[in-house]
Amino acid sequence: MVALKDSQMVAVPIADAIRERKKVDLSSDKILTAREIGICLGDNPEEE
């Protein structure tokens, strides 16, 4: 899997990536940018 770490793209074994649940702030700039360009995140932001 590819991940962004300290502004660098790095390879991460998928087992490491899914080992523990990670939470993302839904108001973060990355989430807002993804929504602005049409990426669906599996939720309905209008209901929040």
Buried (B, 14 or more C-beta within 10 A) or exposed (E): EEEEEEEEEEEEEEEEEEEEEEEEEEEEEEBEEEBEEEEEEEEEEEEE
